[in-house]
Amino acid sequence: MALKDVTLGQYFPGNSLIHRLDPRSKLIFTVLYIVVIFLCKQLVSYGLVLATLLVLIGISGVKPKVFLKGMKPVVFIVVFTAILNLFYTDGTVLWSLGFLKITEEGIWKAFFMVLRILMLIASTLLLTYTTSPILLTSGLERLLHPLKKIHFPVHELAMMMNIALRFIPTLIQETDKIISAQKARGADFDSGNLMQKAKALIPILIPLFISSFRRAEELAVAMECRCYHGDEGRTSLRQLVMHGRDWGFLLFTVVLAASVCVLRFFGL
């Protein structure tokens, strides 16, 4: 997997219906969608949730290959999870070899688990691909605004999330440059055993940490020079307003969640 395959934190500008939705409605949908994924029980409910996600991806205008590219970093986790569920689930044995066995229940459980992980990641990618980091953090701050009454640091949390999302592509690009520079000096990151490969990462990690701390210090100085003092006395450049399409999208989200709950009640 190349570092360029990591698309987390990237935003793809567009004018689709999903792009124009208020970030608060998309955040609420994403949270409820993740909950709904774990409420699914059988093929019917999984099919409904999957079809909903595919339709939204189609409406967003973001190419499916971009989503596939974004899922590459978690291929190992998905495969590992599938293997565990496939070989270590009790039920009707279809094949066995020593302590390894494949059961009918294990096949279905592995399939549903992989589908659940992929849908969870895809829904999160849909949120970040169609929402700029600034709007995303503004929406999160507005949603958590009531928590300010109990002195919860809402603005600081939103600011940290914004900075983290903005720095992910920067750090990936910086890491790629460091790897290219070290390879030009004769460094070998591909050969050797696991321990040797781990040691080979040291020439990458040390410059990356130094660069990260330097960027963090420069950002802190820049914010201080601009008289940044947190949420005190600050106003927002862009006011978030919920339109009819946003309320309609929230209603659709509630209907989806209710439908899955009904299907789960009937064992579907």
N, C-alpha and C positions, 0 to 999 in steps of 0.2 A: 504494500500500500504506500503510495507516494503522499507526501504532505499536502500536495495540491488537491488531494481528494477530500481533505477535511474542509467542509463547507459550513460548519457550525458558526453562527454569528454573522454570516454573510446575508446581505439584503439585496434582493433582485427587484429593482424599481419596475413598476407597471401601473396600469390603470384598470385592472380588473375589478370586479365586484368585491373580491376578497381583499384586494389592496385598499379599497376605499372604505372598508368597514372600520369602525372605531376600534382602537386597540383594546379597549376594555371588553368589548363584546367578544373579540378573538381570544383574549386571555380567559374569559369565563368559559367559552366553548372548549378551549384546550384542556382546562382543568376538569370539566365535566366529561369530556370525551375520554380522558385517561381513566376516570372513575368508571365510566360505562364499559370500557374495554375489560376491566376486571370483573364486571358483572355478567359478561357474556358467558353462556353455558354450553350451547350446542351450535350446530352449523347455521341455523336460521338467524340467531342473534349475531353471530360473527359475520355472516353474510351481509346483514343490514348495516352493521358498523363499517365494514370494509367498503361496501358500495357507497356509503356516505362520504368516506374519506376520498375515494377515487373521484367522485363527482366534484368535490371541493378542489382537489388538485387540478382537475380539468378546467374548472372555472378560473383558478388562479392564474393560468397562463404560463406557469413555471414548467419547464420541460420535465417529463418523467425521469429522463436520464440524470438530471440534476439531483433528484431524490435518491436514485440508485447510487449515485456517486457519494452522496452524503451518508449512506448506510454502510459504505465499505469499511470504515473504522471499527464497526461493531460486528463484523462477520464472524470473528473468532468467538465472541461472546454468544452469538446466536447458535453457532455450530456446537459449542461446548454445552450449552443449555439443552439443545436437542438431543445430544448423545446421552446426557444424564437421564433425561426423561424417557428416552427410548429403551435403555438397558436396565434401568432401576425402578421400573414400575410393575407392581404385581398385577396379575390377571391371567387371561387365557394365553398360555405360552404357544407361540408360533415357531420359534427357533431358539435353541439353547446350545451353548458351548461352555462347559465348565460353569463358572459363576456368572457368565454373561447370558442374558436371555432377552428375547424380544417378545413382547406381549401385544395383543391387539389394543389393549388400553394404553400401553406405552406409546404406540404409534400415534394414536389420536391425541394423547396428552402432549407429545413432542410437537405435533403439527399445530395444535392450538397455542402452545407456548411460543413457538417461533412466530406465528401470525400475530400474537399479542405484542411481542417485543417490536416487530417491524411496524405495526400500526402506531404504537406509542411513539417511536422515533419519528415516523413520517408526520404525525400530527404536530410534533414539536418543531420539526423542520418547516412545516407549512406556516407556522406562526412566525418564525424568524425570517423566512424567505420573503414574506409578504408584508412585514412590518419593520420599519426602520428602528434602530436601537433607541433613538431619542423618543419616538412615539411609544415604543414598547415600555420604556421606563416611566414615561409620563402617565400612561394608562395604569401601570402597576401602582404608581404613587397615588393616583386618584382613587383606585379601588381600596387601597389600604389607608386612605385618609382618616376614616373613623378611629383607627388605632392610635392616632395622635393624642386622643383624649386620655389615654393611659400612658402617655409619654413614650410610645414606641417610636424608634428612629426611622420613620417611614422614608423621609427624603434621603437620608444617608444610605439606606438599603437600596433604594432605586438608583442612586448615583453610583454605588459600587457595582450594581448589575450592569449599568450602562457602560462604565469603564471596562468591565470584564469582557462584555460582548464586543466592544470596539477594539480591544487589544488582542483578541483571539486571532484574527487574520494577520495582524501585525507581527505577532510572535511566531506564527507559522511561517511567514515570509522570512523573518529573521533567522529561524532555524534552518530553512532551506539554504539561505546564503552561507551560514556557518558550515553546513555539511559540504557544500560545493567548495568552499575555501579549504577545508581540511582534506578533502579528496585531492585537491590540486597540490597539496603538500605531501601527498603520498599516504594518507590515512586509509585504512581498510576497515570498512564496517560490515562487510558481508561474510567473510571467511572466519573460520575458527569455531570453537565450541561456545556454549551459552555464556560461560564465564568470560571468555575472551571478547565476545560481542558486548557484554555488559561493561567491561573495562574500556572498550573502544568508544563508549558513549561519553566518557569523561571529557575529552576534548570538545564535545558539543555542549554539554551541560554547563560547564564553567563559563564559557563566553556568553551563553544564553542567559544565565543568572546575572552576570555582570551587566549585560545589555538591558535586562528587565529592570534591575534596580536603578540604572541610569535613566531609563525612560520614566520610571515612577517618580524619581526625584525631579526631573524636568517638568513633569506634569504638575507636581505639587507646587513648584516654584511659579509656574504659569498661572495656576489657580490663585495663589496668594497674591501675585502681582495684579490680578484682576479683582482683588478685594472679595474673594469668595469666602463667605462665612456660613455656609450651610443654608438651611431653609429660612433663616431669619430675614424677614423683609423682602423676600424674593417674589417676583411675579413671573408668569408664564408667557412666553412669546406666542405660543399656539394654544388656544383654548379648545379643549375637547368637547364636542357636542354630539349627543346621540341623535341620529336621524331615524326615519322610519325603517330603513333597511337594517339598521342595527337592532332595533326592537324585534323586527321580523326574524333576524338571525338568532336572537336569544330565544324567541318562541320556538323556532325550529330545534334549537338545542334541547329545550325542555321536553318537547315532544319526542325527540330521539331517546333521551334518557328514560322517559316514561315507557316508551315502547319496549326498550330492552328489559326494563324491570318486569313488564307484563310477560314478555317471552321467557324470562328466567322463572317466573312464577309457574308457568305451564311446562317448564322443563325443556324449552326450545332454545 
